[in-house]
Amino acid sequence: MTQDLTYTRGFTPQNFEHFLTKRAEPEWLVGQRVAAWRVFERLPLPSPQQEDWRRTDLRLFKWNAFSLPEREAEVSLESLSAEGSEFVDPAMPLLDHVLLRQDGSLAGEVLFCGDRTLKHTLSDRWERRGVHFQPLDQAIGSRGAPSLIEKYFADALVDFSRDKFSALAAAAWATGVFLYVPRNVRVEEPFYAASVMLPGSSDLTRSLIILEENSEATLVVETASSPVVKVGPGGLHCGLTEVRVGPGARLRLVTLQNWDQNVWHFAQQRAQVAEQASLQWTVGALGARLAKVDQHVLLTGPDAQAEVNGVMFAEARQHLAYHTRQHHQVGHTKSDLLYKAALQDQSHLVWRGMIRVDQDAQKTDAYQRNDNLILSDHARVDSIPGLEIRAHDVRCTHGATTGRVDDEQVFYAATRGLTPNEAVQVVVLGFFQQVLDRITIDSVREALSAAITRRIRRCL
Amino acid sequence: MTHAITDPIGEINKFDFRNEERYVYKARKGLDEQIVAEISALKGEPQWMREFRLESLKIFKCKPMPQWGGLIDIDFQEIYYYIKPTDRQGRSWDEVPEEIKRTFDRLGIPEAERKYLAGVKAQYESEVVYGSLREELAQRGVIFTDMDTAVREYPDLVRQYFGTIIPPADNKFAALNSAVWSGGSFIYVPPGEQIEFPLQAYFRINAANMGQFERTLIIVDEGASCHYVEGCTAPMYSSDSLHAAVVEVVAHRGARVRYTTIQNWANNIYNLVTKRAVAYADALVEWVDGNLGSRLTMKYPSVYMREPGARAEILSVAFAGPKQHQDAGAKVVHCAPHTASRIVSKSISRGGGRSSYRGLVRIEKGAHHSKSNVVCDALILDPQSESDTYPYIEIEARDVAVGHEASVSRIGEEQLFYLMSRGLTEPEASTMIVSGFIEPLVKELPMEYAVEMNRLIALQMEGSVG
């Protein structure tokens, strides 16, 4: 096969062998990794003939620009900045591009730089009650956690063989977030995790978030690039995220990506919501050169609820493709999805959503909405809502709108003394307000709103 | 309004009768160059059409089957591609062979013609067996003939447009049609001519394993208008038949065209049809598309708005009953600024049927100030039935307003309760709600069709409750 040539630099079987040796992991995990690696080697790059990839152009993606992550010892923030590569600005704090980090009290914090852990804390109070919050690779070697991880990995929600990138993440994930909240534990403060990517690196992650029966938690996860002095060689991220919200549990989850515009981002995210459980999932998509994210929510028990919020803002030549799925497997479940997006410059945005209602899922109430605001003559948006209904006693609706900034609104704001630029900012922010209002975590709402405001350039 | 149906079984089988096969010519089964050349030779076609057919056959062979939509289980070698039922086309019903005439009598065509139609074409198997046009329209320069005659008598006009709106390479079934087409209507309306009454075509498949591949081309010149209505029926056979039509419509500057289809094929017909219109400046193209019959329909009437001010209105109604899959929808492509489109889709699934809306709204770069609105509503009447919605929205211009909304629901308990409290039985109430649901379609039909449509819905609804 011709494409084997492209692996010459980073993704060779020798490198993978080396990767495994260095990690010294339990046998069951090595077995899974090897199996996934075989799938990775076997699968071709997704082709534009595949419906899911038809709108996403991978022609400029080159495997040989990247390589498998190499495990390093734990490093401190300071030493890393000093060590830096030629692209990294030693004077700038490494976390400078992170948007949501907050000073308030946290239940726990994990900071990554690629596969290295920079910081890891978990308050004693929750640790004593059996909560785990740590990098997944460390959890594998810690006390209590491995059996949990083994159990959930054995029955994974994510599908390794879905595409080549998923298989790679499953084979060679270096780290990721592991959060486990035991039964009846209600954690009031948020957990926070941030990951920073260095130029030219591959960030392969796997995250596992488990809330047992009647527990409660808030988790904010964000990813960004390190500050750079000059434009670097970009980066590659392949990630698998698996979320399980147990019976009666409540999870508020925020995932924000703010990578530089030379990062390739491929993610498969799956959440399962059990009976009487609720999930509020907010997705922020601001960065990446090309992002292809599959976000599925499965409702598996009666009275399960999911609310999915998406905030997307694309500029320059970014291509952001988010595919969502609200899958109602049983009756009496509710899902509500709202994705709002703005586009500047020559950006291209794809949102493809599906509401799937299985045959026995009577009394399903599902909603799906996507609104797009086009701020440039050269942007392109593909909005593809979908319904597949196999039950009959349901209420399923979707709506999609695409338009420009309303001149009358801008004019009105201008008559109130705003400059045209300010007026547009106000109108664009107003467009996002509907989805921002649904975010119940104040600091996240404010940070996102500030990030959007910074993004809006004069676009009249 | 509900109709009292005294004999529902008799009514529902009204179109399920078959005549003995007595044909002037029946080509052998299967598809190859020889068959295509034979069809062309029998029709005495010019060289260019013969080459067009053979080239299309090559395209057909190398195109893959669509990997989406419904399951198409067709053995292309088991189909009769050409059956000639009679030697000549009748100018009056008396000239039509008795048996065929009886068929159309039973379908009520001659009666409808006397009452309110401006012109009629009736196609039986591969050929148009009857054609008429009001004298006065012919004098005004209106052409309404079958496609085969048009190739002979209006070669320049045909050659200018034929296959330009839907090239053979568009999709596998357009290629198939381009290779073996026979019959269909050709309409030309000269500048400024308004045709008040609808022109009608009626398509009938009688033989088993028959493929009907009619080809229709409608050209409405500047400022002219016309309304074309087609209806389709076939009897039930145990093996499946195929209907793969191609319909091309051109609406020149300021023209108005309305194309209405009531498709009521038997439940073993694959109905895989490509319909596309081009609208120039300030022209209006309307597709009114009702799909009640067939085993599987895949049909997405489309409008390409090529010049400023062009408009498109598409109304699609699908009713999927037992063992039926209606994969219907609409496509609008805005290629020019200041263009507007509206799509309304209504679908009903019952008795294990599946109805899917599949559509596209595309706004090309530079097509600023375009507006598009899409509304899809689906009703699912029982737990065995299925409904899908797959709308695609692609936008490459800034100053646009595009909206899409869709909903899927069952018949509301409250609506049923209300109607039953007024003394209706549950079946009556359900039928009335469904009739109300498809009201937007019925409203757009000529009166006689509206009545027929209501009857068909009532028939489809028979036995749907209880």
Interface residues (C-beta under 8 A of the other chain):
Chain A: E51 Q359 Q362 N372 I374 L375 S376 D377 H378 A379 R380 V381 D382 S383 I384 P385 G386 L387 E388 I389 R390 A391 H392 D393 V394 R395 C396 T397 H398 G399 A400 T401 T402 G403 R404
Chain B: W68 K365 H368 A378 I380 L381 D382 P383 S385 E386 S387 D388 T389 Y390 P391 Y392 I393 E394 I395 E396 A397 R398 D399 V400 A401 V402 G403 H404 E405 A406 S407 V408 S409 R410
